[in-house]
Structure formats: structure tokens, C-alpha cells
Amino acid sequence: MATMPPPPSPPPPARAVFSPRCHSRQLLDGPAQRHAPPRGARGRPSRERELGLDLAASYAREIGACVRARRWGAACEAFAAMRAAGAAPDRFLLPQVLRACAALGAPRLGAAAHALAAKGGHALAGDPVVGNAIVSMYAALGDVGAARAAFASLPDRDVVAWTALIGAHADAGELDEAFDLFEAMQESGVRPDVISWNALMSGFARNGDLGAALHLFDEMRLRGVKPGVNSWNCLISGCVQNAHYDEAFEIFLEMCESERPDAVTMASILPACAALQTLGIGKQLHSYVLRCGLKLNVYIGASLISMYSECGEYGYARTVFSTIEEEKNVTVWNELIQSYIKEGEMVKAWDAFNLMQEDGLEPDIVTYNSFIAAYARAGQKEQAYELFSVMANVGLKPNVVSMNSLICGLYQHGLYTDALEAFRYMQCSSDGKAKAWTFLENSSPIQPSGTTITGVLSLLTDLKLDRLGKEVHCYALKNGLTSNIFVSSKLVDLYGKTGDVTSASNIFQGIRNKNVVTWNSLMAAYKHNRKPEVALKLFGEMLESNSYPNVVTLQIALLSCGMIMALRYGRELHSYINKSWTGGYPSTLASALIDMYGKCGNIEDARSVFECTVQKDIAVWNAMMSCYLLHRMHSDAIDLFSYIEQSGIQPDPITFILLLSACKQEGHLEEAQSYFYSMEDEYGIKPNLKHYTCMVDIMATAGLLEESLTLIQKMPLEPDACLWSTVLKACKLHSNLEIGEMAAKALFELEPNNTSNYMVLSNIYANIGLWDSTEAVRDAMAGQGLRVERQCSWLYQGTTVHSFEAGDLSHPAIDKILGTLKDLTIRMEQSGYPTRDIEPYGNVEIDPLSCHHTEKMAACYGLISTCDHEPARISKNFRMCMECHSSMKFISKDKNREILVSDGCTYHHFKGGTCSCGDVW
């Protein structure tokens, strides 16, 4: 994004607007100037009652007109003036006043109106309409305790009062209490109406429990209550608010079969189009609005502007803005400003800001938050900070959304320290421990919300800062934020990605209303920690719990299938995807399917998915190239790149990583250098650290270790652990101790707890006979409490995954497995097939403590438990050793069986005594 202009100087002081605090004081302390009573109101005592009634009627007409026009501030002003003039509201006017207080968010004025009702005796306090209005007002203001107290004081509780209290608890996220009240209402003899059902259903939908909301919807129909348009709108809105966009569309389509969508429906479903970038559907909905004569009001207009902006159609967004049929409000202007910000047109965004004021509207806190987020995302933190001061100058107080916008923007730009500093300020400001920021020195303490915690946890997850993550977890527990479904899901993600799957699972089990994001987080945690079989088991449990998998869920499941070569399970997932997306599935799923088939050894099916994908984005092309490389079909991968160029699709950085990897397989250093230098010259892609790592790998593997060091010194980036690990492994290949020790030293500083680095260095010492140094490395590991991850292999059969961990003899068929292994060893010796001993310390980067060779155990079980024509599909978590590789070649020839092994480094296809890797891996 181009450098943004500084924010304009503070606008002139805002026009006087209604303040709940100000006018509740008028109500209690004195008259309002605007509504001074007419002079005749203080006439002769004999006429006071008559004039009082006339005055009350006059104010009642004015308040009624304001309420009908939804001018809540004006209605409350008139009520304050009415009381100051000595006129009293009756039982018909007071409910309208209470409704205005609720809509305006004026709790003090609402409490004053409640007090008037209490003082009015039974005529007011005992009136059921007034009583219901009081409960509804407190419910709308979010004061559940006051709503419950008002409800308890009602002499007769009708369906309106019950519904208001149910809605209060549902809005507060207290779903169990809301459901208990719903049951108690029926037990008391009050039959719930459609509005009661909607209140409860909406609460479950908004809080992410879509299954419960749909169950209530079905139950409502079974009990003979016909759902109205608002019932459908509750479900759609709840789905969208919880990112269940596909489900929102399914419910919308079902609704269209029986009901005609209204303006609220359109405003609710359009954000789903924006989130899924489904511009075509969004345009169809826009056409429906025009064709069916729905008024293009500010709510539909704002949703359309947002949808077109998210889909990059900024011209359409501005056209919608200009054609809105009613007076534009602040929300619509904010969407226009957001449109310019998304387009990177900050000057035009500020122009719209000024035009908004010329139109008679004052920017609100949402307006300023949009600019704060934009400057923070662009790394222009000083401009973002300045806007906080501007807000204070115009009488606006920064809120938690302001801080969330700042923190998330700084995080997205990579300013992690600044983002954490902002969070620390929020943590400590409420207890006075934080050092005041200049731009927030006049602000009240801002308490972190669930959104704040979620954003900070995302930052800490990316940086693998598990200790700080635990601190934030403790803060969330202390402040009652872990009940937020997004916070708990992000905690599962944090612990999963930092290797603590036990904590991740414990948090997951404690979540009451699990949603698809929660399930995805735990599945991803197990996949990330090399436990794909557990991830697939969780997928089955998710389906049994009536949760709906989304695209991300299916991606995780397909990747897990690839990790353990679960071809049958992967095909079942493919069938599920075809049934769910009859018109063609997303390219993200196409990429995942190609990856799954490739890793399961079925290159033909991978190619079939690729060829059947009509809309191929670069990710699909990359997935197919990766498949070819996995099967060492490097020429096919390079040929595919030429097709990418011919198709006019722009390659991305991953494409060139794959190209360089193909050159490494062929040993084509010059061709690799040609691609490397053409990236920026021809395609405008600046090489990143992964590209440099590929080049270093190619050069070092070819024996050009000195030249690879020169490249590292000249590159404009700091080398990371992956790059030095590449150098260290090449040093092992060429027994280069000097450069190996240099690389190992760098690795011990970058990742001191990574055991594989110690193991590779130990192997280098062993290869050149420095046994004392080998022992010293092992002693250093033991002294630091480092343990090598145990070797494990998986064999997939039907719907069962068989695990074989080093040293674990608990498999039910272990006796048959060991017997088969013994027979094969004898046959190898008799056939003159030399068995290879593991090199000193057993190629210790695999597993220095194991001599069981888990892939051989898995292969033996495959021989005795599968049909002769069925390949044995094995995956393992470490690179194959020479002993196992040699044994697999013999078994494939002796038993005439295909054996497929994926070891995370290379895909091995053993057939007829040979391996597809050509004995180089």
C-alpha cells in the first residue's frame, strides 16, 4: 500500500446531539430549553388540570411521532422536557418512552422512567403493557439482572414478558438459563408463540450452536407453530455471524421455497457473499432486490456496498451508494469509506469523510476505527496513534474495537512488539499499572475483549511463543473470557501448534458448544503433531455430533489421509465432496485432493482431479507439480511449468520453489540458477528465504559447499534454521566437518531443543571416526534433557489405522509379525541379498534407541493381513534407513507385492525389487 496521507486536522466541534447522561439530568434537575412549556401553561389554578392534560397530550403526540419515525434521541428529549414541565405520562405513553430509551441505549433515562412507573401506583406499575415494556427495555439494554427483577414483580406474566426475559438471557449468551425459562413458561401454562421460539432460536444461532438452533426450528414446526420470515432470518443471521456461510446459503435456499425474503433477509445473507467472494450470487441477490421492488434502504445498501467492496468491485459499490432511496446514515457512509480504504485510496477515503460531514452527519467511532486499522495494517503506526488523539478532541472515546483494530493491524504488518505493547496497555490500564500512552492519556481504561484475546493468541501462535500464550490464557481465565468460543478455539490452536496436544485436547473437551472452528483447531493440532490418525478419528466424531464440516475441515482430513496413505478414506472424502458441491468444488479442495492422491501413491487419480478442475488457480497447478516431484517425475513437473506460462496464469513464489526442487532432483545446477534469477527479472517475484534455501541445497548437495556459503553471505536475508539444516545435511553427505560444525553452531543457537541437529552432527563425527566427539554430542543431549522422538510407522487398512512404534510390542498380531519378519530375514540371507547394519547409532537422526525398524514391522503385517494384489501403503515419521530400504526391495520382489512408503522426505514405490527413488533419497 502506498504511503498514506496524514489524517486531516480535527474537524470543528460536533453539533449538539442528544446525550443520555445530559438529558437524564434534565429529567431530574431542570427543564430543557428546547421544549419549554407554553406561557399559557401557568394560568389560573382552576385551569391547571385542564391545561396539564392538554400539555401531556401535546407531548404524547410529539413523542409518539418521534417513536414512529425511529428518532429515539428526539423522543427522549421530549420526554425529559415533558417531565420538567410537570406533565406525567400515562399507561399508553410510558411504553413508547421505555422503547425509545432501549433503542437509544440510555440506561439512566430508562431507570428514571421505570421509577415514574413505580410511583404511579397500580395504574402504571400494575398495567401489563407497562410491565412488559419495562422487562423488554432492560433486556434490550443487556441488564439481565434488572430484567429478571422487573419480571419477578409482574403480577401476571404473559407470553410477551416471558419472551423478553428469554431474549435477555439468550442475548447475554446464557443459553441454559434461556432454555430453562422457555421450559418454565410452558409449565406455567403459557404457550410460546413464534416470537418466543425466535428469541430462543436466535440466541443459540448467534452463539454458534447451529445444531441446537436447527433442532428448535424443527421442533417449532412439529408443534404447529408456522415459522415466519423472521424465524428464517434468525437462522441466517446466526450462521453468518459465526462464519457458517455455506449453511447460511442452504437455509436461505430452503426459505425461498416457502417464504419471500424481505429486506432483513437480504441484509443478512449478503455478508455471506462477501465472505465467500461469491460475486455472482451477490449480483443475483442485488437483482432480486430490484426485481421484487424491495426498497434499497440503508441496511440493504450498506450490505451491498460491503459485498461489492470485498469482491473488488469498487465501482459497483459506489453506484449502490448513489442509488440508495432514503437519507443516508452514518453506517452507509462508513461502508463507502471502507470501500476506498480497501482499494488503497486513502485520499478519497478522507474526501468521503469530509463529504459525510457536509451532508450533516458526524463521523462516529466506527469511522475512525476504519482509518486506525488501515494505518496500522500499512505499518504507519504514528498516524494510527494520532487518530486516537483526534477522536478525543471531537468528544469520542476510543473503545475496545479501536484497540483491536490497532493490535490486529500492527500484527498483520509484522509489528509484533508494538502489537503486544498495545495489549499490555489494555491488560494493565484498568488497575493503574500501565504507563499511559500520550494519545490515550485522557481515555478511560479499555478492557480486552474476546476479540482482543483471539487476535493476540493468533500473534503468539505464529511466533510459537507458548510461554506468553499461557500468560494470556491465565488472563482470559481470570476475566471470564474463555467461555468465548473463538478464544477457546484459538487456545486449542495455540497449544496444538506449540506441541502441547494434551492441553489442546483438554481445552477442547471443556468447550460446551463446539462449532466447526473448534473441531478444525483440534484436528489441525493432531495433524501438525504427526498424529493424523487421531485427526481422522476426530473427523468421524464431528460428523456423529451433527456438526457440519466446512472447506477447512475437509482440507485437514485430506491432508491427514495423505500423511498415512489412507487411500480408501480419502476416496470416501472425495465422494462426500462431490455430493456436497454438485456444481463443482472449490479449487482449494481440488488442490487438497491432488495432494492426497499423490501422497497415497495414486498419481493417475491425482492427474484426473487436476484435469477435471475447470477453474485452475495457481495453487492447483502447484499441487500437481508437487505430486510429480513426490514421485520423482521431475521432467513432468518442469513441463507443467511451461503449460502455466502458456495459460497466462501468473506463477507465485511456491511455483519457483517447486521448479528449483525439480532441478535438484535432476542435478541441473545451471537450469536452477536460470530460474532463480528469472524470478524477479521476468515475473516480478523477489526471492525469499525458501528460494535461497533451495539454491543452497542444490549447490551443497552437488558438493559446492564453499560456494553455498558465499551465497548465504551475499543474500539480503538472515539465514534461518531450515537453511542451516540444509547445509548441515549436505556436510554429512560429503563428510565436511569444518562447515558442518559451523552450521551446527548456528542451529544450536536458533533452535537449541531440536534433537535432529545433534543427531546429524553426531553422524558426521561417526562417519569420519571421531567416536569421542560422537559420544560428546550424545552426552550434551542427555545433559539438556533432550529426547529423540520415537520412530513410528502406520499401515492403513479399510477404516483402521495400525500404528507401529519403536519398541512397542503390544500389537495383537505381534507374534505373527515377528515370525514373518524372521522368515523374510532367512530368505534374504539364502538369496544372497545382503542385510545392512545400521550405521553407528543407527542413523541416529531416525531413532538412535530403536532397532525394530517400524516400516518393516508394518510391511510384515501388511503381508499377512491384506490380499495379494493389494499394495501395502505405509507412512512413517522419519526418513527410511538403508536397512529398511534394502529389505523393502527384497520383499517386493520375493512376494511379488507392491509396497508404497512415504517417509516425509521421499515417496518410495517398491516393485519387483526396485524403488522409484533410484536409491537416492
N, C-alpha and C positions, 0 to 999 in steps of 0.2 A: 504494500500500500504506500502511496506517495506520502511525503511529509504533510501532515495536516496543518491547516492554519490554526493559530491560537484561538481560543474561544473569544467571542466579542466581549466588549466591556459590559458590565452588568446593566441590564435593562432598567428603565425608570421604575420607581416603586410601584408595586402592584396596586390595582384599584381595590377599593374596599370590597371585600367579599364576606360572606357570612362565616362567622366563627362560632362553633358550638359553645366554646367557653365564654365568649363575649356575650352571646345572647342568652345563655342561661343565667348570666349575671344580671342582664336587663330584666329578666323574668323575676329575679329575686330582689334586685336593688332599685330599679328605677325604670322610667318609661323610655321607649325607643323614639328617637326624633322623627323617624320616617312615618310612624303610624300614630302620631299624636291624635287624641280624640277631637272631634269637632267641638267648637266652642259651646255649642248648644248643649253639650252633654252634661254640663254642670248647672243646669237650670233649677227651677224651684223644686223643693223636696217632694212635693206632691207628684211631680212628673218623673222622679228619679227611676222608679221601677220601670215605667213605660220606656223611658229613654235607654235604660240599661238593656232591656230586651231588644230594642232596635239596634243598639250598638253591637250586642252579641250576634244578632242576625247578620249585621253588616260584615263583621269579622268572619263569621262562619261561611258566608258566601265567598269571601276572598280566599280563605284557607282552602275551601273545597275546590275552587278554581285552580289554585296552585297545585294541589294534590293531583287533580285530574291531568294537569299539564306536566306532572312529574318535576315541578320546580320545588324541590324539597327545601332548599335554603329559604326561599321566599315564604313558604308555608310556615316554617319555624319562626321566621322573623315576625310574621303577622300574629302568630300565637303569643310570642313574647310581648308584643305591643298590646294585644288584647288583654292579657293579664295585668299589664301595667296600667291600663285604663280602667281596671276594676271589673271587667266583664268576665263571666265564667262560662266555660264550655259545657255543653250538655252531653248526654249519653250518645248522641248522634255525631257530634263533632269530635269528641275526645278520641275515638278510634282512628280518625283521619290524622289527628295530631301525632298519635303514637306511631302510625305508619310512616309519617314524614321523618320523625326522629330516628326511626330504624333505618330508613333508606339513606339518610344523611350521615349516619354514624355519629349521632350526638347523644352519648350516654347520659351526660349530666342533665340535658334538657328532657330526655326521656324519663329520668328518675323524678324530675320535678313534676312532669305530667302524671306520673304514677302517684305521687304524693297528693296531687289535686283529686285524683280519683278516690284515694283512701279517705280524704277529708270530706268528700261529697256524700258520705253516708251510703246507705243501701241503694239509693237511686243510681249511683255511679258504680261503687265498688261491687254491688251485687248484680249488676247488669251482665249477663253472659257475654254479650258482644264486647263490652269494655274489658272484661276479664280475659277473654281470648286475645284481644288486641295487646294487652299487657304481656301475656306469655309470649306471643308472637314477636313483640318488639325485643324483649330480652334475648329470645332465641336468635333473631336476626343480628343482634349486636354481639353474639357469641358469649353472653354471660349465662352459662348453663345453670349456675347456682341460683341466680335471681329468677331465671325462668322456672326452675323447679319449685322455688318458694312461692312464686305467684300462682303456679299450677295447684300447689297444695292448698292455697287459700280459697280456691274456687268452690262454691257450694255444690254446683253441678258441672261435671266435666263432660263436654260433648266431644264429638269427633274432631272438631277444629282445635280444641285445647290439647287433646292427646297428640294430634298430628304435629302441632307446633313444638311440643316438648320432644317428641321423637326426632323431629328435624334438628333440634338444637343439639341433641346428643350425637346424631349422625354427622352433623357438620363439624363437631369437635373431634371426630374420629373415634368416639366411644360407641363402637358398633354393638358390643354385647349389651350395653345399657339400653341402646335404642331398640334392639330386638326384644329384650325383656319387657320394655314398655309396650311394644307392639302386641306381645302376647297378653300382658296385663289388661290392655284396652279391651281385647276380645273377651277375656274372662269376666270383665266388669259389665259385659252386655252391650258394649259399643262396637258396632260393626265398622271396620275400616273401609273408607271409600278410596277412590282411585288416587286422590291426593296423598292419603296416608301411605298407600303402597309406594307411590313415587318417592316420598320423603325417605323411606327406609331403603328402597332400592338405589336411590341416588347416592346415599351415604356409602353403601358397600361398593358401588361402581367407582365413585370418586376416590375411595381409599384403596383401590387396586384389587379388591376381591370380586373380580368379574364373575367367577363361578357362582358365588352366593347371589349376586345381583340377578343373574340369568335364572337361577332357581326361583327367586322371589317373583320374577316376571312370569314364569310358567305357573307358579302357584296361584298368582293373582287371576290368571285366565281360568284355571281349574275351578276356582271359587266363584266364577261367574262375573267377575269384575272386568269389564272391557278396557283394555289399555287405550289411553288417549295418545295424542301426538306428544304430549309432554312426557309420557311414560317412555316412549321410544327415545326422545331427546335426552332423558336422564342417562340411559344406557350409552348412547352415542357419545355424549359429553364425557362420561366417566372413562370410557375406553380411550378417548383422545387425550384426556388429562394424564393418563397412566401409560401413554405411548403404545396402546394396543390398537394400532392404526388399521391393521388388516381386519381385526374383529369389528372395529367401528364400521368399516365398509360393509361387512357381512350383515350387520344389524340394520344398517341403512337400506340395503337392498331388500331385506325381509320386510322392513317397514313399508317400503314403496308398494308392496303387494296388497296392503290393506289400508294404508293411510296416506294422505297427501302431505308431504313435508312442508313445514312452514318456515318462516324467516329464522327462527331459533335453530331449526334443524340445519339449515344451510350454513349459518354462522358456526355451528358446532362441527360439521363434517369437513368444511373447507380446510381447517388446520391440519387434518389428516393428509389431505392432498399436498399441503406444503411440506409436511414432514417426510412423506414418501417420494416427493418430487414427481408426483403423477400429474403433470401439467395437462395432459389430455382429459383426464377425469375432471380436473378443476375447471377446464373450459366448458365441459358438458354441464356441470353444475351451474356455472355462470349463465349458460344458455337457458337452463331450466328456469332460473330466476326471472330472466327477461320474458321468456315464452309464457310463463304461467302468471305473469302480472304481479309477482311479489315485489313489493316496494323495495327499492335499493336504498335501505336505510343505513344508518351509520354502523350498525352491527354487521350486516352482510358486507357492506362496503369495506370496513376495516379488515374483515377476514379475507376478502378478495384481494385487497392490496397486499396483505401479508403473503398470500399464496403465490401471487404473481412475482413478488419480490424474491421469495425463497427459490422459485424456479428460474430466476434470472430474467424474467420478462418485465423489465422495469418500465418500459413504455406502456404496457397494458395496465400496470399498477397506477400510473399517473392518469391514464384515461378513466379508470374506475373512479379515482378521486374527483375528477372534474364532473362526473355524471351522477354523483350521489344526490338523491332527490330531496333531502332535507338539510337543515342547517348543520354544518359540520361541527363536530365536537372535538375535544382535545384528543380523544383516542384515535380518531381518523387522522388528524394532523400528525400524531406520533407515528402512525404507520407510514405515512408519507416520508417523514424524516428518516425512519428506519430504512425505507427503500433506498434513499440516497446514500445512507451510510453503508448499506450492503454493497452498493455499486462502487463504493470508494469515492463518491462525490461529496466530500465534506463541505466544500464551499456552497454547493447547492443545498446541503442539509441545513447549513446555517441560514441560508436565504429563506428556506421554508420556515425556519424558527422565527425569523423576523416577520414573515407574512402572516404567520399564525397570530402574532400579537396585533398586527394591523387589522386582522379580522375580528378583534375584540376578545381574544382568548389568551389567557396567561399560560405559559408552559408549566407543566406540573413536574412532579419528581420523576415520573416515567420518562419525560422528555430528556431531562438532564442525565438520567441513568443510561440512556442510549448513547449519549455522547461520551460519558465516562468509560463505558465498555469499549467503544470504538477507539478512543485514545489509548486505553490500556492494552488492547489487542495489538495496536501498532507500535507498542513499546514507548509511547510518548507519555511517560508517567507524570511528568511535571504538568502537562496540560490537563491530565485527568485530575491531579490534585487540585489544580486551580479551580476546576468546576465545583468542587466542594465548597470553596470559599464563595463563589458566585451564588450558589444555592442559598447559603446563609444570608447573603446580602439582600436577596429578594424574599426572605421570610420562609424558605423551605428548609426543612430539617432532613439531612441525609438519613436514609433508613437502611435496614439490613440488605435490601436489594441493591442499594448503592454500593455497599461494601462488597457484596457478592459479585457485582459487575466488575469492580476493580480487581478483586482477587483472581477471578476466572480469566479476565483479560490479561493480567500480568503473567499468569501461569501459561496461557496459550502462547504468549510471546517468548517464553523461556526465562522470564524474570522471576525465578523461583524464590530467591531470597526476599525480594520485595513483596511477593505474594504472601509468604509466611510471616513477614513482619506485619502486614495488614491484619492477618488472622490473629497474631499475638496481641495486637492492639485491641481487637474485639474481645479476646479472651479476658484481658486484664482491665479493660476500661471500666467495667461495672463495679469492680472493687477498689478502684483508685490506684492500682499498682502500675498502670501503663504510663509511659511518658507520652504526654499529649503531642499529637501532630499539629503543626501550625494551622493546617487547613481544617482541622476538626476541633480546635480548642474551645469553640463555643457550642459544640454539639452535645447532646445527651449521650450517655453510654449506649452502644449498639450491641445487642446480644446476638451472638451467632445463631443462625437458624439451621434447620436440617439441610438446606441447600448449601450453606456455607461449609458445613462439615463434609458434605459429599464432595464439593469442589476441592477442599484441602486434602481429603483422603485420596482423591484421584492424583493429585500432585505427588503425594508421598508414595503412592503405589508406583508411579512411573519412575521415581527416583530410588525405589527399593529401600526407603527409609523406614524400616519396620519399628525401630525404637520410638521415633516420633509418632508413627502411626498408633502405637499403643497408648501414647500420651493423649492423643486426640480421642481415641476410643474411651479412655477413662473420663475425659471431659464430657463426652457425649453421654456416658452413663450417668455422671453426676448431674447433668442438666436435663435428663429425661428425653434425650434426642434419639436414643437407639430404637425407639418404637417406630420411628420414621422408616418406611420400607426402603427408601433409597439410601439412607445412611447404613442400615443393616446390610443391604446388598453390597454396598461399596466396601464395608468391613470384610465381608466374605471375600471380595475380590482382592483386597489388600493382603489379607493373611494368605490367601491362595498363591498370589504372585510373589510373596516373600518366603514361600516354602513351608508355612505352618498350616497344613491342611487340617490338622486336628482342631485348631482354633476356628478355622473357617467352617468346618462341619458343625462345631458346637454352636456357633452364632446362627448358622442356617437352621438348625433344629429348634432354636428358640424363637424363630420368626413365626408368628401366628398366621398371618395372611400372606402366604408366599405368592409372589407373582412370577411372571416369566423371567424378569431380570434377576430375581433371586436364584431361580433354578439355573439360569445361564452362568451366574457367577460361580456357583459351586461346581458345575460341570467343567467350566474352564479351569478352575483351580486344580481339579484332579488331572485333567489333560495336561496342564502346564507342568505338573509334578510327576509326569510319566506314569500315571495310573489311568490310562484310557479305558480300561475295562470297567472301572468304577464309574467313570463318566457315562458310559453307555448304560450301566445299570440304573443310574440316576435318571437317564432319559426315559427308561421304561416306567420308573416310579412317577415321573412327571405326568406321563400320559394317563396312568392309573388314577392320579389325583384330579383328573379333569382339567388340568392346566393346558393351555394351548401353546405349542411350540411356535416360535417365530423364526425368521430367517437366521438370526444369530444362533439359536438353539440347534438348528439343522446343520449349520456350518460346524459347530463344535462337535456334534455327533459324527459327521462325515470325516472330520479330521481325526477323531478318535478311532474310527474304523480303519483309516489308513495307517495309523500308528501300530495297530495289532493285526493288520491284514485281515480284518473281518469282512471278507467279500460278501458273504451272504447277508449279513446285517446291512452292509452298505447298499446292496440291491433292494432290500426292503425299504430303506430310506428313500432310495431313488423312486420307487413305486409310490410311496407316500407323497413325495414332492410332485410327481406327475398328476396325482389325483387332486392335490391342493391347488395347483396352478395349471388349470386346463388350457389356458391361453398361452402358456409358455412361462417358465420360471425365470426369476431374476438372474442376471449374469453372475452375481456373487455365488449363487448356488451352483451354477454351471462350473465355475472355477473350482468350487469345493468338490463337486462330483468328479471332475477330471483328476484332481489331486488324489481322491480316494481310490479310483480305479487304477491309477498309475502305481500307487504305493501297494495296492493289493496284487500287483503283477499282471493286471489285465489291460495292456496297452491298447488293445482293439476297442474295448468299451470306452476307454478314455478318449480315443480318437473319434468314436461315434458321437459322444456327447459334444465334443468340440465342433464337429461338422454340422450337427443338428441345431446348434445355437445360432439363431439368426442374427441377433444383435450382439456381436462380439466386441466387447471393450478390450482395452489393453490387458486387463487382469486375466481375461480368458486366454488370450494369446500367450501370456506369460506362464499360465498354468500348464498349457500344452508343451511349451518349451521345457519347463521344469520336468515334466513327465519323460520327455525324450532323454534329458540328461540323466535322470534317475536310472534309466535303462541303458545308459551309455550309448545312446543313439545321437552322438554329438553332431553328426553331419545333418541329420534331420532337424535338429534344433537351429543350426545356422541357416539352413534352407528356409525354415519358418520365418526367420527374421527378414529375409528378402520379400516374403509374402506380406509381412507387416508394412514394409516400405511401399509395396505396390498398392496396398489397400488404402493408403493415405492416413492410416492411424499413427498418431504420434507416439513413439516409444517413450517409456518412462525409465527412471533410474534402475528399477528392478530388471527391465529388459536387458540392460547392459551388464548387470551382474550375471545374468544367465548366459549371455554371449561370452563373457570372459571365462566363465566356468567351462563352457563348451571348448574354448580354445585350450584350457588347461588339460582337459581330457585328451585332446589330440596332440598336446605338446607344441602347439603353434604359438610361439612367443611373439613373432613379428606380427601375425594377424591380430593377436590380442592387443599389442601396442597400437595398431592402426585403429581398432575400435575404441580404445581408451582415449586417444587424442581426438577422435572424431566426435565424441560425445558433445563437447562444448562448442567445437567449431561448426559442426553441421546441424546439431539438434538442440543446441542451447541448454544442455544439461550439464551442470557443473559437477565434476566427480566428487563423490562424498567418500567417507572413510571406508565404506564397504567396497567401493571400486578400487581404492588404493590397496586394500587388503587382498583383493583378487589378484592384482598385478604382482604384489609381493609374493603371494602364494605360487603363482606361475613361475616367477623368476627363481624363488628359493627352491622349489621342487626340481627345477632344472639344474640346480647346483650353483646358481649365481647368487650366493648368499651375500657377498660383499656388495654387489650391485643393488640387491634388495635393500640393504641398509642405507645405501646412498639415496634411494628413492624415498625411504622413510624420513631421512633428514631433510630432504628438499620439499616434501609435501607441506601444504599450508595448514595442516590439521594435526592435532595432538594424537599420537597413536594410542589406541585403546587395548584392552586385554585380548580381544579377538585377533588383532593384528599381531601382537607379540606371540600369541599362542600359535599362530600360523608359522612364524619364524622358528619357534622352539621345536615344532614337529618336523620341520624341514631339517633342522640341525640333527635331530635324531636319525632321520633318513640318511644323512650324509656324515654322521658321526663328527660333527663340528662342535667341539667342546667350548671353544672361546666365545663364539657368537651365541651358543646355547646358554651359557651361563649369563651372558648379558641379557638375553631375552627373559630368562627365568627370574633374574633380579627385578626386572621391570614388572613381571607378572606378580611376584610376591608382594610388591607394593600396591598394585592395582586391585588384586583380589587375593588377599592372604589366606582365605579359607577354601580356595578351590584346590581340591586334592589332585586333580588330574595334572596340574602343572608340576607338582612334586614328583608324580609318577613318571612323567616324560623325562624330566631331568635325571631321575634315578635310572631310567633305561639308557640314557646317553652314557652315564658313568659305567653301567654294566656292559654296554656294547664295546667299550674300549678297555674293559678290565679293571676299572677303578672301583674295586669292591668296597673299600673302606668309605669312599665317598657315597656309594650307594646306600650303605648302612647308615651313614650320617644323615642322609635325606629322610630315610625311614624313621630314624630316631627323632628328627626335628618334627616330623608329622605327629608322632606319638606324644612328644612333649607339648605340642599345641592342642592336643585333643582332637586331631583331625582323623576322620574315618572315611575310608573309601566306600562309596555307595555299592551295595551288593549287586552283583550281576543277576539279571532276570531275563527270562525269555517267555514268550506267550505263544500258545498254539490255539488257533480259533477253530472250533468245530460246531457247526449248527448254530445254536444260540448260547453256547457255553464257551467261556474263555478259560483255558488251562494255563496256570502260571507255574513256572519252574524257577525257583530262586536258588542261588548258590548255597549249598549246604543244607537245603530243606528237603528232607526225605519223607514228607507227610502225604505225598500224592497217593490216592487209593491204589493206583496200579504200579507203585514203585518197584515191586518185585519183578513184574513182567518187563518194566522199562530197563532195569539193570540187567536182567537176563538177556534181553535183546541187544543191549549195548555190549555185553561180554561176547556174544556170538559174533557181532559185527567186528569187534576188535580182533578176534581169532581169524575171521575170514580175511581181514585186511592183511594180517601178517602172512597168512598162507598164500595170498595172491601177490605177495611181494610189494604190497603197497606200503611204503614206509610211514610209520606213525611218527609224528613230530612232537618232540617235547616242547613245552612252553619255554620261551627264553627266560633267563634269570628273573625271578619274581613274577613269572607268569604273564609277561606283557602287562605289567602291573597297572597300567592305566585302565585295563579292563577290570580286573579284580585280583589283587595280589594274594588274597586269602583263600581263593576258591580253586579247586582242581576238578570241579564237576562238569564244567563246560555246558552250560544250561541249554544251548541250542541243540546239542547232541541229545540231551535228555528229551527235549521237545520233539525232535525228529524221530526218535525211537518210539515215543508214544503215538506219533502220527502214523508210523508204520503198522502198529498193532491195532489201531482204532479207526482207521479210515479205509475206504475202498481203494483197490489197487490203482484205479485210473484217476483218483483224485489227488491233486498236488497237496503237499504238506506246506501250509503257509505259517511261517514263523517270524516273529519280530522280537528284537531284543534291545536292551537299553545301552549297550556298549558295542564298540567295534569288534568284529569277529577276530579270534586269534587264528594263527596259522594251523594249529592242530584241528580246530573245528572245521575250518575251510577245507582242509585236505580230506577230513572224514566225510563231509557232505558230498564232495565229488565222488568218492568211492561208493557211498550209499546210493547215489542217483544212478550209478552205472550197475552196481551189483543187484539192486532191487528193481531196476527199470522204473524208477519213480522220479517225478519232478519235485524238487524242493525249492521253495521260494523263501529267502531270508532277507529281511530288512534290518540293518543294524544301525540305522541312524546316520551312517556315513555313506553307505552304498547299498544299492539293491542287487542282490545276488540271485540269479536264476540258474540253479544246478540242474543239468540234464545230460544224461549219457556220459557222465564222468568229466564234464567241463562246466565252467562257470561263466556267466555273461560278463563278469568284470574283467576277464582275461588275467586273473590272478594279480590284479593291480587295484588296490583299494586303500 
